[in-house]
């Protein structure tokens, strides 16, 4: 029989060793662990198999992010998910999400939306088709925070089917955007002073950085801005990170085409359940 164990500084090295085996799958959770963000409402459990090796890990916070090597771990993670009460999102590698969901669904609310297949893409310097010389991109500044937060809220609302009145444009959302800008993780491209493209680094480890918030304002689409800007941003980011990664809905064909034009290649598959 295996066993659950609370994540702690005492087992952090073992947990990181497990998570780093799949850097594109686990970048977010590994970043949370390594940056000391597991406290209060953000907690995690690891799973030890019969021999005592760490073979599973699950983050419990605003979203639940599982990964493991054996069914017993998923059953245990699902039982804890039920005990946590209010569950908003389950996201992660598709097999892990499906196994946790199959064990917990009878006790949870009906999903608002299910994104069954979300291809994971990765990029390294050798695969990059783009250059910083193609577009005058730059990290966003605090002078742009309200504009960027508004566009980000619009993007999120469209992703999960929220109406205009439900968009996450609260003061805390703007503050979170400001923190990402302060970290130098939000990038943008302007054409004639108008925002033409934006994206940000959501998490990073020694192996990779995960991009998110990839967005071209609707009135700026169809002009090739995204291809030039994303290629240029990736060129800059690959000075700092050995690889980049992201995941995308399988039905978002324009986004997939964009990533593949820039050189991203398939590296896995995620799934998300919105409750």
ZAPA-910890 format. One record per residue (C-alpha): residue number from 0; residue in one letter; x, y, z. Coordinates in pm, whole numbers, plus 32768, in hexadecimal, padded with zeros to 4 digits. Example, Ala and Ser with C-alpha at 12.3 -4.5 7.8 and 13.67 -1.06 7.14 Angstrom:
residues 2
@i = 0	aa = A	x = 84CE	y = 7E3E	z = 830C
@i = 1	aa = S	x = 8557	y = 7F96	z = 82CA
This chain:
residues 275
@i = 0	aa = X	x = 8000	y = 8000	z = 8000
@i = 1	aa = X	x = 8073	y = 815F	z = 7FB4
@i = 2	aa = X	x = 8032	y = 828E	z = 808B
@i = 3	aa = X	x = 7FE2	y = 8401	z = 807A
@i = 4	aa = X	x = 80CB	y = 84FD	z = 8118
@i = 5	aa = X	x = 80AC	y = 8675	z = 813E
@i = 6	aa = X	x = 81A7	y = 873B	z = 8075
@i = 7	aa = X	x = 82A8	y = 87DD	z = 8158
@i = 8	aa = X	x = 840E	y = 885E	z = 8153
@i = 9	aa = X	x = 847A	y = 8705	z = 81CE
@i = 10	aa = X	x = 8404	y = 8658	z = 8090
@i = 11	aa = X	x = 8428	y = 8778	z = 7F9A
@i = 12	aa = X	x = 8564	y = 86EF	z = 7EF5
@i = 13	aa = X	x = 84BC	y = 85A0	z = 7EB3
@i = 14	aa = X	x = 8389	y = 864F	z = 7E2B
@i = 15	aa = X	x = 8457	y = 8729	z = 7D40
@i = 16	aa = X	x = 8517	y = 85F6	z = 7CC7
@i = 17	aa = X	x = 83CA	y = 8552	z = 7C6F
@i = 18	aa = X	x = 8332	y = 8687	z = 7BCC
@i = 19	aa = X	x = 8467	y = 86DA	z = 7B01
@i = 20	aa = X	x = 844E	y = 858F	z = 7A46
@i = 21	aa = X	x = 8333	y = 862B	z = 7979
@i = 22	aa = X	x = 8394	y = 879C	z = 7967
@i = 23	aa = X	x = 8283	y = 880C	z = 7877
@i = 24	aa = X	x = 816F	y = 8756	z = 7934
@i = 25	aa = X	x = 81DC	y = 87CB	z = 7A8C
@i = 26	aa = X	x = 8272	y = 8925	z = 7A58
@i = 27	aa = X	x = 815C	y = 89DC	z = 7B11
@i = 28	aa = X	x = 8156	y = 88FD	z = 7C44
@i = 29	aa = X	x = 82D1	y = 88E6	z = 7C56
@i = 30	aa = X	x = 82E7	y = 8A61	z = 7C43
@i = 31	aa = X	x = 81ED	y = 8A85	z = 7D61
@i = 32	aa = X	x = 82B5	y = 8991	z = 7E31
@i = 33	aa = X	x = 8409	y = 8A29	z = 7DE8
@i = 34	aa = X	x = 8394	y = 8B90	z = 7E18
@i = 35	aa = X	x = 8304	y = 8B47	z = 7F71
@i = 36	aa = X	x = 8197	y = 8B82	z = 7F1C
@i = 37	aa = X	x = 810B	y = 8A4D	z = 7FC6
@i = 38	aa = X	x = 806C	y = 8AE0	z = 80FC
@i = 39	aa = X	x = 7F18	y = 8B44	z = 817D
@i = 40	aa = X	x = 7E17	y = 8AF6	z = 8072
@i = 41	aa = X	x = 7F25	y = 8A6C	z = 7F89
@i = 42	aa = X	x = 7F85	y = 890D	z = 7FF3
@i = 43	aa = X	x = 7FFC	y = 87CC	z = 7F52
@i = 44	aa = X	x = 800A	y = 8659	z = 7F91
@i = 45	aa = X	x = 8107	y = 8560	z = 7F11
@i = 46	aa = X	x = 80DB	y = 83EB	z = 7EE7
@i = 47	aa = X	x = 81D7	y = 82E3	z = 7F4C
@i = 48	aa = X	x = 81C4	y = 818A	z = 7EB7
@i = 49	aa = X	x = 81FC	y = 804A	z = 7F7B
@i = 50	aa = X	x = 8375	y = 8073	z = 7F67
@i = 51	aa = X	x = 8364	y = 81D7	z = 7FEE
@i = 52	aa = X	x = 83B3	y = 8286	z = 7EA6
@i = 53	aa = X	x = 82F5	y = 83C2	z = 7E49
@i = 54	aa = X	x = 8220	y = 8362	z = 7D1D
@i = 55	aa = X	x = 810F	y = 8469	z = 7D28
@i = 56	aa = X	x = 80C8	y = 85D2	z = 7D81
@i = 57	aa = X	x = 7F8B	y = 86A3	z = 7D8F
@i = 58	aa = X	x = 7F69	y = 8818	z = 7DC8
@i = 59	aa = X	x = 7E30	y = 889D	z = 7E73
@i = 60	aa = X	x = 7DF0	y = 8A11	z = 7E4F
@i = 61	aa = X	x = 7D19	y = 8AE6	z = 7D67
@i = 62	aa = X	x = 7D3D	y = 89BB	z = 7C80
@i = 63	aa = X	x = 7D8A	y = 884F	z = 7CBE
@i = 64	aa = X	x = 7EB4	y = 87CF	z = 7BF6
@i = 65	aa = X	x = 7EF8	y = 8657	z = 7C0F
@i = 66	aa = X	x = 8001	y = 8573	z = 7B7F
@i = 67	aa = X	x = 8065	y = 8412	z = 7BE2
@i = 68	aa = X	x = 80E2	y = 82C4	z = 7B67
@i = 69	aa = X	x = 7FE2	y = 81D8	z = 7C02
@i = 70	aa = X	x = 7E6B	y = 81B9	z = 7C2C
@i = 71	aa = X	x = 7E78	y = 81AB	z = 7DA7
@i = 72	aa = X	x = 7F08	y = 8309	z = 7DAD
@i = 73	aa = X	x = 7DEE	y = 8391	z = 7CD6
@i = 74	aa = X	x = 7CEC	y = 82EE	z = 7DB5
@i = 75	aa = X	x = 7D8B	y = 838F	z = 7EE6
@i = 76	aa = X	x = 7DA4	y = 84E3	z = 7E3A
@i = 77	aa = X	x = 7C35	y = 84C9	z = 7DD5
@i = 78	aa = X	x = 7BC9	y = 8479	z = 7F39
@i = 79	aa = X	x = 7C86	y = 85A9	z = 7FB9
@i = 80	aa = X	x = 7BF0	y = 867C	z = 7EA2
@i = 81	aa = X	x = 7A95	y = 8620	z = 7F1D
@i = 82	aa = X	x = 7AF5	y = 867B	z = 8081
@i = 83	aa = X	x = 7B73	y = 87D3	z = 8019
@i = 84	aa = X	x = 7A0F	y = 883E	z = 7FCB
@i = 85	aa = X	x = 79FE	y = 895E	z = 7ED2
@i = 86	aa = X	x = 7AB9	y = 88EC	z = 7D9C
@i = 87	aa = X	x = 7AC7	y = 89DF	z = 7C78
@i = 88	aa = X	x = 7BBB	y = 8947	z = 7B80
@i = 89	aa = X	x = 7C76	y = 8802	z = 7B48
@i = 90	aa = X	x = 7D91	y = 8829	z = 7A4C
@i = 91	aa = X	x = 7EC5	y = 8768	z = 79E8
@i = 92	aa = X	x = 7F3B	y = 8648	z = 790F
@i = 93	aa = X	x = 7E09	y = 85AE	z = 786E
@i = 94	aa = X	x = 7E2C	y = 844E	z = 7901
@i = 95	aa = X	x = 7E57	y = 84DE	z = 7A5F
@i = 96	aa = X	x = 7D2A	y = 85C5	z = 7A45
@i = 97	aa = X	x = 7C51	y = 84B0	z = 79B8
@i = 98	aa = X	x = 7CB1	y = 83BE	z = 7ACE
@i = 99	aa = X	x = 7C74	y = 84B7	z = 7BE7
@i = 100	aa = X	x = 7B2D	y = 8523	z = 7B48
@i = 101	aa = X	x = 7AB0	y = 83BE	z = 7B19
@i = 102	aa = X	x = 7AE7	y = 837D	z = 7C8B
@i = 103	aa = X	x = 7A57	y = 84C9	z = 7D09
@i = 104	aa = X	x = 7945	y = 852B	z = 7C12
@i = 105	aa = X	x = 7824	y = 848C	z = 7CD0
@i = 106	aa = X	x = 7867	y = 8571	z = 7DF8
@i = 107	aa = X	x = 78AF	y = 86B3	z = 7D37
@i = 108	aa = X	x = 77D1	y = 87A8	z = 7C7D
@i = 109	aa = X	x = 7786	y = 8790	z = 7B0B
@i = 110	aa = X	x = 789D	y = 8830	z = 7A3E
@i = 111	aa = X	x = 7861	y = 8983	z = 79A2
@i = 112	aa = X	x = 794F	y = 8922	z = 788D
@i = 113	aa = X	x = 7A3F	y = 8809	z = 7837
@i = 114	aa = X	x = 7B70	y = 883A	z = 775D
@i = 115	aa = X	x = 7BB8	y = 86CE	z = 770F
@i = 116	aa = X	x = 7CEB	y = 86FE	z = 7636
@i = 117	aa = X	x = 7DE5	y = 8818	z = 7663
@i = 118	aa = X	x = 7F27	y = 87CF	z = 75A5
@i = 119	aa = X	x = 8066	y = 882D	z = 765C
@i = 120	aa = X	x = 8169	y = 88D7	z = 7581
@i = 121	aa = X	x = 82DB	y = 8917	z = 75C2
@i = 122	aa = X	x = 83E7	y = 89E8	z = 751C
@i = 123	aa = X	x = 8562	y = 89F5	z = 752A
@i = 124	aa = X	x = 8660	y = 8AD4	z = 747F
@i = 125	aa = X	x = 86A1	y = 89DA	z = 7367
@i = 126	aa = X	x = 8530	y = 89C8	z = 730A
@i = 127	aa = X	x = 84E6	y = 8B3F	z = 7320
@i = 128	aa = X	x = 8473	y = 8BE0	z = 71DD
@i = 129	aa = X	x = 8474	y = 8D4E	z = 7235
@i = 130	aa = X	x = 855B	y = 8E60	z = 72A9
@i = 131	aa = X	x = 855F	y = 8F91	z = 738B
@i = 132	aa = X	x = 85AF	y = 9054	z = 7250
@i = 133	aa = X	x = 8454	y = 9008	z = 71C6
@i = 134	aa = X	x = 838E	y = 90D8	z = 72C0
@i = 135	aa = X	x = 83DB	y = 91E6	z = 73C0
@i = 136	aa = X	x = 8353	y = 9127	z = 74EB
@i = 137	aa = X	x = 8395	y = 9186	z = 7655
@i = 138	aa = X	x = 832D	y = 9131	z = 77B8
@i = 139	aa = X	x = 81EE	y = 91E6	z = 781B
@i = 140	aa = X	x = 81FC	y = 930B	z = 790B
@i = 141	aa = X	x = 811C	y = 9372	z = 7A2A
@i = 142	aa = X	x = 8093	y = 9489	z = 7950
@i = 143	aa = X	x = 7FED	y = 9375	z = 7882
@i = 144	aa = X	x = 7F63	y = 92A5	z = 79A1
@i = 145	aa = X	x = 7DF4	y = 9307	z = 7982
@i = 146	aa = X	x = 7DEF	y = 92D1	z = 780B
@i = 147	aa = X	x = 7E9D	y = 9181	z = 7827
@i = 148	aa = X	x = 7DBE	y = 910E	z = 7947
@i = 149	aa = X	x = 7C88	y = 9168	z = 787C
@i = 150	aa = X	x = 7CFE	y = 909E	z = 7751
@i = 151	aa = X	x = 7D63	y = 8F7E	z = 7832
@i = 152	aa = X	x = 7C0C	y = 8F7A	z = 78D6
@i = 153	aa = X	x = 7B65	y = 8F75	z = 7780
@i = 154	aa = X	x = 7C3E	y = 8E4F	z = 7716
@i = 155	aa = X	x = 7BF1	y = 8D87	z = 7853
@i = 156	aa = X	x = 7A7C	y = 8DCF	z = 7838
@i = 157	aa = X	x = 7A77	y = 8D4B	z = 76D6
@i = 158	aa = X	x = 7B3C	y = 8C15	z = 7738
@i = 159	aa = X	x = 7A49	y = 8BA1	z = 7844
@i = 160	aa = X	x = 7909	y = 8C36	z = 77B6
@i = 161	aa = X	x = 78CC	y = 8D52	z = 78AA
@i = 162	aa = X	x = 77EC	y = 8E79	z = 7857
@i = 163	aa = X	x = 7869	y = 8FE1	z = 785C
@i = 164	aa = X	x = 77F0	y = 9018	z = 79C0
@i = 165	aa = X	x = 78B4	y = 8EEA	z = 7A40
@i = 166	aa = X	x = 7A0A	y = 8F42	z = 79B7
@i = 167	aa = X	x = 7B24	y = 8F31	z = 7ABA
@i = 168	aa = X	x = 7B6F	y = 90A7	z = 7AB0
@i = 169	aa = X	x = 7B76	y = 90DB	z = 7C28
@i = 170	aa = X	x = 7C75	y = 91AF	z = 7CDC
@i = 171	aa = X	x = 7D29	y = 9070	z = 7D46
@i = 172	aa = X	x = 7D3A	y = 9000	z = 7BDB
@i = 173	aa = X	x = 7DDD	y = 914A	z = 7B7D
@i = 174	aa = X	x = 7ED0	y = 912B	z = 7CA3
@i = 175	aa = X	x = 7F30	y = 8FCE	z = 7C33
@i = 176	aa = X	x = 7F6D	y = 9051	z = 7AD4
@i = 177	aa = X	x = 8044	y = 9164	z = 7B6A
@i = 178	aa = X	x = 8115	y = 9064	z = 7C27
@i = 179	aa = X	x = 8158	y = 8FA2	z = 7AE7
@i = 180	aa = X	x = 81BE	y = 90E5	z = 7A3A
@i = 181	aa = X	x = 82A4	y = 9138	z = 7B5E
@i = 182	aa = X	x = 834C	y = 8FE5	z = 7B34
@i = 183	aa = X	x = 8394	y = 9037	z = 79C7
@i = 184	aa = X	x = 82C1	y = 8F10	z = 795A
@i = 185	aa = X	x = 81BA	y = 8FC4	z = 788A
@i = 186	aa = X	x = 821B	y = 901A	z = 7723
@i = 187	aa = X	x = 8166	y = 90E7	z = 761F
@i = 188	aa = X	x = 8183	y = 9168	z = 74BC
@i = 189	aa = X	x = 80F5	y = 92B3	z = 7446
@i = 190	aa = X	x = 80B3	y = 9329	z = 72E5
@i = 191	aa = X	x = 8083	y = 949F	z = 72B9
@i = 192	aa = X	x = 804B	y = 94B6	z = 742F
@i = 193	aa = X	x = 7F38	y = 93B0	z = 7434
@i = 194	aa = X	x = 7F54	y = 9267	z = 74EF
@i = 195	aa = X	x = 7F81	y = 915C	z = 73E2
@i = 196	aa = X	x = 7FEC	y = 902C	z = 74AC
@i = 197	aa = X	x = 8036	y = 8FBF	z = 7610
@i = 198	aa = X	x = 8099	y = 8E8D	z = 76D9
@i = 199	aa = X	x = 813C	y = 8E44	z = 7825
@i = 200	aa = X	x = 820F	y = 8D45	z = 78DA
@i = 201	aa = X	x = 8130	y = 8C98	z = 79D6
@i = 202	aa = X	x = 8230	y = 8BB9	z = 7A81
@i = 203	aa = X	x = 839B	y = 8B53	z = 7A54
@i = 204	aa = X	x = 8495	y = 8A4F	z = 7AC6
@i = 205	aa = X	x = 85FE	y = 8A0B	z = 7A6B
@i = 206	aa = X	x = 8582	y = 8937	z = 7947
@i = 207	aa = X	x = 8470	y = 8A0A	z = 78AA
@i = 208	aa = X	x = 8384	y = 8B34	z = 78BD
@i = 209	aa = X	x = 8210	y = 8B13	z = 787A
@i = 210	aa = X	x = 816B	y = 8C1F	z = 77A6
@i = 211	aa = X	x = 8003	y = 8C87	z = 77D8
@i = 212	aa = X	x = 7F1C	y = 8DA9	z = 778B
@i = 213	aa = X	x = 7F6D	y = 8D9C	z = 7617
@i = 214	aa = X	x = 7E86	y = 8E9E	z = 7580
@i = 215	aa = X	x = 7E58	y = 8F7B	z = 744F
@i = 216	aa = X	x = 7D44	y = 907F	z = 7471
@i = 217	aa = X	x = 7C2F	y = 902B	z = 7379
@i = 218	aa = X	x = 7C58	y = 916F	z = 72B8
@i = 219	aa = X	x = 7DCA	y = 9125	z = 7280
@i = 220	aa = X	x = 7DA4	y = 8FC4	z = 71F9
@i = 221	aa = X	x = 7DE9	y = 8F54	z = 7097
@i = 222	aa = X	x = 7F20	y = 9029	z = 7065
@i = 223	aa = X	x = 8032	y = 8F37	z = 70CE
@i = 224	aa = X	x = 807D	y = 8FF1	z = 7211
@i = 225	aa = X	x = 8067	y = 8EBC	z = 72EE
@i = 226	aa = X	x = 8162	y = 8DF2	z = 7225
@i = 227	aa = X	x = 8265	y = 8F07	z = 7223
@i = 228	aa = X	x = 822E	y = 8F66	z = 738E
@i = 229	aa = X	x = 8228	y = 8E09	z = 7422
@i = 230	aa = X	x = 8361	y = 8DA5	z = 7364
@i = 231	aa = X	x = 8413	y = 8EDD	z = 73E0
@i = 232	aa = X	x = 83A1	y = 8EAC	z = 7549
@i = 233	aa = X	x = 840D	y = 8D40	z = 7544
@i = 234	aa = X	x = 8562	y = 8DA9	z = 74BD
@i = 235	aa = X	x = 858D	y = 8E8B	z = 75EE
@i = 236	aa = X	x = 8508	y = 8D8A	z = 76E6
@i = 237	aa = X	x = 85EC	y = 8C77	z = 7665
@i = 238	aa = X	x = 8712	y = 8D4C	z = 76D8
@i = 239	aa = X	x = 869A	y = 8D02	z = 783A
@i = 240	aa = X	x = 85E3	y = 8BB4	z = 7824
@i = 241	aa = X	x = 8667	y = 8A7F	z = 776D
@i = 242	aa = X	x = 850A	y = 8A28	z = 76EF
@i = 243	aa = X	x = 83AD	y = 8ABB	z = 76E8
@i = 244	aa = X	x = 825E	y = 8A09	z = 76FA
@i = 245	aa = X	x = 80E8	y = 8A4A	z = 76F5
@i = 246	aa = X	x = 7F9F	y = 8993	z = 76C7
@i = 247	aa = X	x = 7E79	y = 89E6	z = 75EA
@i = 248	aa = X	x = 7D18	y = 896A	z = 75A6
@i = 249	aa = X	x = 7D13	y = 8870	z = 7488
@i = 250	aa = X	x = 7BFA	y = 892E	z = 73DD
@i = 251	aa = X	x = 7CBE	y = 8A76	z = 73D9
@i = 252	aa = X	x = 7D4D	y = 8A38	z = 7281
@i = 253	aa = X	x = 7DC9	y = 8B9D	z = 7242
@i = 254	aa = X	x = 7E94	y = 8B92	z = 7386
@i = 255	aa = X	x = 7F22	y = 8A3C	z = 7333
@i = 256	aa = X	x = 7F84	y = 8AB9	z = 71DA
@i = 257	aa = X	x = 802E	y = 8BE6	z = 727A
@i = 258	aa = X	x = 80FA	y = 8B11	z = 736A
@i = 259	aa = X	x = 8165	y = 8A23	z = 7259
@i = 260	aa = X	x = 81CC	y = 8B44	z = 7175
@i = 261	aa = X	x = 82B1	y = 8BC2	z = 7289
@i = 262	aa = X	x = 8347	y = 8A65	z = 72B6
@i = 263	aa = X	x = 828F	y = 89CE	z = 73E0
@i = 264	aa = X	x = 8273	y = 8852	z = 73D4
@i = 265	aa = X	x = 8182	y = 8762	z = 7481
@i = 266	aa = X	x = 8200	y = 86EB	z = 75D2
@i = 267	aa = X	x = 80CD	y = 8661	z = 7687
@i = 268	aa = X	x = 7F5C	y = 8696	z = 76CB
@i = 269	aa = X	x = 7E9B	y = 8741	z = 77E2
@i = 270	aa = X	x = 7D2D	y = 8741	z = 7842
@i = 271	aa = X	x = 7C63	y = 8838	z = 7913
@i = 272	aa = X	x = 7B19	y = 8814	z = 79C9
@i = 273	aa = X	x = 7A6D	y = 8956	z = 7A37
@i = 274	aa = X	x = 7977	y = 891F	z = 7B55
